[in-house]
């Protein structure tokens, strides 16, 4: 939690990344790469893991600034090979990481940090690590390229550890307990520090997501003290290799091999050598890659023309074979109305021959004999509708020219979307849920506050918004929408930030502890008791008018108003109420105990306007009384004395 390094802003656009030096599983070719960071402004950064393809994200945050915030060099705090993540990805020593804080150092002012990836992330072979989680907590929200929020299982929580207590050598010079690790709540997707909310060192947790992510959001909340948290990213890289063979003795050289990732993005191309071999070295280690072959002129690839390459556990091998074209090939591409390839569509060369489109949307029938055929799309993935009708093709006698460009178009079903805003503008990281003919689907708003629920079946939907921490819903929490032929837009929601009220109760003798203060507003009244400093405060309050009422405690009287009225706006104000003033009631004097003789104590005081004390007159009076008493006694004795004759 304590900042351990001065802020050093990294301004290099692309950073060389540290190769893995610890032992790694499965393949000697496996390497680990830690991310580099660029500070664009106090609220904007970028992060990149520079493997192939590179993982790049734009980072926006409303973290407060100050000491210990920004890109840190990693020369004093790092993840050693003895940590679970270091054992797999190598040491992060000397590699930068990002330090951020809450929006304000209280429990009702979390900061929101969103990573918007340039391309959806891989489904394996990469990690993010959150460190220094002790007197704070982090809620994690992720949304995939389809606009659907990831589940806790898809976030891939791998456990907590303490990098200051890592076994073996090479750990940083800090002290931590191996039992001091953050706790993971899968239901709320929240990582929480130690149960005492104490500022410690080295408490961390790591995640390996197993689903693609387009947007990753961390909602960071203070539990005590002045917290800060650390973020690292890392990735593994492996190799794709293979051989192109032929069915005769002719040379297999000159075939073009293309590698695409799970997003359909071309990662690289190469050409087979004279012996038919090829390779794609240093590819990000995840599943979902596809290697496709384009034979040289006069050749055709034996089915399949594309093969999967899974790098999630080890290097991948994708071999191909090709032969000289004899029959005519029929091929084409299935795309959506936006021109994007559609994988998994079933195409039939009628009668009776079918194939399935690959990641690039292409299909191929490579043995069409002379004759007439009908080509049609007979099956599409969920959420699509076929637009192009069946097409006739004819293979003429004696032709060896492939029939190309027998293309088809399919249409995505409509989407439903809108925007979530507050008084300041768009709100990112808000979960929107729709229930209807497509079941229950959800999405998370992006940095611009928008959300999209794609490819929905026609019908009526109930759309709801879930307010994140620090917000309440302003307006309807549920809206109805009907999906027909076109996209539905404008299903918007409004949020308002919660505010707080604080004040003090004092008397002429100092702060008044234990006084009762009642705060009444849009919700049920809340009763508070002032602390030893006479202070009270209440957070998480929705916008509205509030009345604060003080009950005068015993021993005091009011010396000012006992009721105050304030207003919290949609901006989520933190209001400091003018203090309540009391006056202490003096205690009654304590009487002097009597001696039982009826006498009273005399007080010596100065007589008015004389400048002398009252002692002399009182002494004189006492003297007269004494003499008089003595005379009386003498007279009495004389009277009582017996008479003598």
C-alpha angles and dihedrals in degrees: 000000000000115000109249103183138039115254113268113185114214111218101173108115096214122021129203106242128224115256117231111266100175122083112277131197132256104003140039087217092063114114132181125222128193120208127258122219136212123199109215097170137335088279101032132065139155129218130197137181100201102212125115110308096020119230108225131174137176112226126209124180142168092205113143115251131229136098116357095016122123138029112348122201099230095227094119103028122039145138109263127211087255092067119087092246093043091053089060104032101026131241119323093205110143093011118117127245136182125256118198137169136205119277087256132357097260135088095254100052108071121174120232119215119183127192111202108194120215088221129013111276123252120267095239144001098064136084144192121208128201115202140186092034103160119106091025144048137226126209113203124211124178132177127197129225089267090060093250120132116244119243123235089256090054091052086066103221106199100184142268131283140168112241091196089060098044114141122243130024131309098056122134123267098261136109123238141147121248088222092055101093131135121257122238121218106195093190095061094023089232130147112208129189127230118322093248094053089231124163105249136152136255102011107148145151133202134213133197107193115214097195129060116268128204097174129023120189130190117197104196121196132186118233097177141341124006104316133194130180134204130224128198131177126196139167141194126230130204138168134262115207138164149149132248112213133183134218092237138035096274121118116276093204124121102042113139116229120198125194118204128180130227090277093057091252117144107244097181148324132223140167127241115251127235090274091049097251127134137169143195106201128197100019120165106268106245141107126259102065121137128200114205128189128216108191121215119260115301093022133097128197119244111242124306104047090183129048131188120246115202113193096168094106108011145349115304130232122201116180126187139187131202139186139195112278114254106152119046119265122225115201143157145146134261113216137169123241090272092058094253118141116251116215123201098034115142115230123191128206095202131257102046110317118111138176137173127239117249130227090285092052094247128133132188138200103188102179106055108152124206110297146074124295142175119226118200142156107247100174137026134184119268113285097033136100126201114246104173116072125224115295127213120227131183128203105207123215114271096012122132095176113118117237103236136180099038088152133174136200128214128187127228114233112250123280132222122220149150145155135273116210141169131196091286098047137264120014119213127205098033117145116230119190128194125190122194144094092336091053121241115332131169141195137187123229117249130224090286092052094248128129134189130199102197134207101010125177115244118270145071122321135191109218121197136181126216114210112228123223112297095027140085127199114263107200129352116002091197132043132182121227134177121216115207128147101322136053115275115226136172098052088143134172133197128216132188127208117242120241139201140230124211136169146142138245116216138172133197085267095054138267116358113224123197096026116148117239122181120201114198124187144121091328129048115300116272122213118212134183121215118244128229090285091052090250132139133178139173126193138185092057122158120230116280146087118309133193120206115201127188123207108211108237123224113280095034140083127204117260095179143014117321095203131056131180126210137168128224112206130208088267090074101245123208099217125199106202118212109259125264113240125214135176121221114237110233116242115249116257118266112240119236110247114248125237095222096247097095092245121133131210117258123225121211111221140157115265117237118265093356103084088220130105122251091241098097097055091045092050090049091050091049090050092053091048090049094049092045091050091049092051091051091051091049092048091048092051090049091052091047094049110106115251116247121216 
